[in-house]
C-alpha cells in the first residue's frame, strides 16, 4: 500500500503534466487532442471561459476520464452554464485522483460577448488532499477570449492562474501558470481544423492539433495529436438532441491508453426548440 | 498638358480624402506606427537611435518638396523605385501640392501610402525669417521621466566588512533613474535642446574633483540652418553620417533584421544634432556644413571626455595609460566614479561631397584625426594584438553613390594610420515591381581602426571581418511579403573567446500575410552559426566548435476596431553546440486600447529558456521615447501595464508597471544587481509638456 502510494505520487508528479488543474476537459475536446482554445461550446468552461458566451440555452454536462491500466488517475468533472441577461454564468466541479491523493477544483465562471470578442473570466478554488498529510488550498483566476479574425477563422487565448497563486500552507508551491493560444479554421461546414500552442511554465511547450469531421448528420469523427509528450487522440460524437454524447481515447507512451466519455444536456424552454 | 489636367483632377479628388484620412493619421499612436514598420525583433539589436530618428520624423515629418534622397533612404522601407519615383516626379511636375499626389506614382498603393504618411508632409515654400520662425516652432517640449525598481538590489544594502577591515563595494546613490529632455526646433531653421540624466545607483552630488556636477550626464546642442552661406551650424553634441559608415556613422540603421534589402546601406544624413544618452558615440564641439552648387562641405572640431581607468607602469609608476574606454556611462561605485571623464578625446575632420551627372553620381571624401590625452594600451593578448594602441589615430575614406534607374550602387573604401584598410560596397535594386534585391560585400582588415564608424557587419567594431550578404524582398502575390537574406562571414583573425580564425553563417526567411487591413500574420525563421571556444575540462585544452542557434517566431496582429487591437507572439529558439541542445520558448498575449485622450496596453507572457544563449527577446511597448526589448531566460511569467493619458491639451502622462516572476529561481541577477527573491517590478513614469 505504502509502495503504491509513493509510486502514485511519483507518476503523478512526473507524467500527469498539470492534469491536476485542468485546462482541458471534455471528450469532445479530447477527441481533437485538446486543441480547444478557439472552440466555443459548453466545455469552454474548462478549456477557455471566453467560449461560454456562445451558448444560448442552459447546459448541464458531465464527464469521466480514466487510464486503462492505472488506478488513481481518474478525472471526473461536471458543470452547468446558464444564460442571463448580462452574460452567461457557470459553475464547474473537477476532481482528480483517489482517496490517497486527490485534487479538487470548484469554479465560478462568467462569459459575455463584447463587441467582436467572446470574453470569459473564472474564479477557482483548488484543494489538494494527500492521505495522512492533510489538505491545502488556494484561490486562483483565469481569463480567456475568442475572436473571429476573418470568416471561418477563429482565434482564442487563455491564461490560467495569471496571479500565480500558492498553496496556503506549503512553501514554494505555486500552482501552475498556463497560457494557451489556438486557431480554429472551418473551411467548410463539415470540417474544422485546430492548432494550439500550450505552455505550462514548468514543462516543455506543447503543440496540439486536431480535426473534426461531420461524417453523417449528427455524427462526428475526431482525431488529434500532441507533442511533448507525443500522444494520439481519437474521438466520436453523437448528437441526439437534447443530448450530446462523446467518447475519446488517447495513447500515451508511458501511461498507455486513457478513455473519456461525456454527456451534455441542453435544456430548451418551451417553443424554443 | 494631359498630365497636368490629370494632376489637377487628382488633387481635387484627393482633397476630401485628405481631410478624412488626415484625422486618422493624426490620431494614430506612434507606438502603433512604429510596430508596423520596425521589425518585431527577436535579436539583441539596439534600435534606440533609429527609434529616435523615426520619432523625430514623426513629430516633424519630411517635406516632400525639399527632402533629399538621403532623407528618403533613411525611411528604410521605401524601395529604390519609390524614391526614384518621387525624385522624377518633382523634376517633371515641380512641387507637390498634396501628399496624396504620391498615389499617381508607380509603386505607391494605399498600403504604401498608409505606411509612409506619418513621416511626410507638404510645407509651403514661403521663406520665413529666423525671427518670426522662433515664435512658431515645430517642436517645443520638455520630457520628465522617473524609473525605478521596487525590489531592493544588493548594491543598495549596507556593505559587508571584509576580514581586512575594508567595506565591500556598494552603489553610492539611490535606485532611481531620472531623465529630462528639452527640444525647441523648427525644421530647416533651428534646433535647440538638452538631455540630462542620472542612472540608478548614481548620486546627485556636486563634486568637481570626480567630475560630478549634480546629474551624471548632460548633453546639449544648438543648431541653426540656412544662415548666410552656411547650410547648418551646430554647437554642442552632434553626430555625422557620410558614406557607408566606415569613418562616420551614427547608428541610425538596422543590423540584420527583417528589412533584408535596404539594411545594407548607410544613409548620408550628414550633420545631425545628437540627442541620445549613449555616452560613446557623439562628437561634442562645433560643426558647420555649407553647400556651393554641387559641392557640399562639412568640417568639425570636437572635444569629448571619455571614461577609462588610468593605469601606470608597474615599475616606474609613470607613463599613464588606459586599456579600454568604458561605454556604459554608469558611475555608481567608487571604481566607476574614478574612471569618469579621465580621457580627453580631441577630433577634427570633415567631409566633401560632390554631385555630378544631374545628381546621379555622388563622390565623397571623409577624413578624421583623433588624439587621446592618455595613450591606449590594451594588455597584449593574441586576439587583440592588432587593436588600436597609442594616442593618435587618423583615418580617411573615399566613397561614391551611383543611381542607375532602379538601382543604387554604393561603395566606401577607407584606410587608417596603421595602414589598415576597409571596404564596404553594395547594390540595392528594384528588379521588378515584385522583387527587390541587394548584395553587399565587406572586407575590414584586422588593423583597421575607426572610432566613430558604424558600418554594416557582424562585429560591433569595423575590423577583422570579411563577408558577403544577399537579401531579397518579394511580393509573390498581393497581401504577401517574403523576405530573406543570407550572410556568409569570416573573421580572419582571432576574436575574444574564439582562439582561431573563424567563420559563420546567418540565414533568415520571413513571410508576412496581410489578410486585410486589420489582420496580419508573420512566420519567421532565422538560423545563425558562429564558432566559439569550448574548454575541455580534462585536458585543459580549448576546442573551437560551431554554435548554431535557430529561432522561430509566429506573430499575429489583429485590430478589432478603431479602439482595440490584440497581438499574439509565440517564439522558440534552439541552440546546438558540441552535441548539446538548449531550448528557449516564449508566448505572449497583448491587448491594446486606444482613444485620443487615453491609451492602455497590457501583456501577459510566459517564458522558459534553458540557457542565456536561448534567451528570448521580445519588443515591449514603453513610455514614449523609450525603446524596450528585454530578454528573458529561466522559467517565469511577465506582465506589463502601460497607460498614456492626455490630461490637458499640453500635458501627456505615461505610467508603466511591469513585473517578472521566476518560478525556478530564488534570486535574480548577480553581483550588486542581485535581488533576493523571485520577482522584479519596474515602475516608470513620464510627463511631456508641450510648451
Interface residues (C-beta under 8 A of the other chain):
Chain A: X115 X116 X117 X147 X149 X150 X155 X157 X159 X162 X164 X174 X177 X178 X179 X181 X197 X199 X201 X202 X204 X205
Chain B: X515 X516 X519 X556 X558 X560 X561 X564 X566 X568 X570 X572 X583 X585 X587 X589 X604 X605 X606 X608 X635 X636 X637 X639 X661 X663
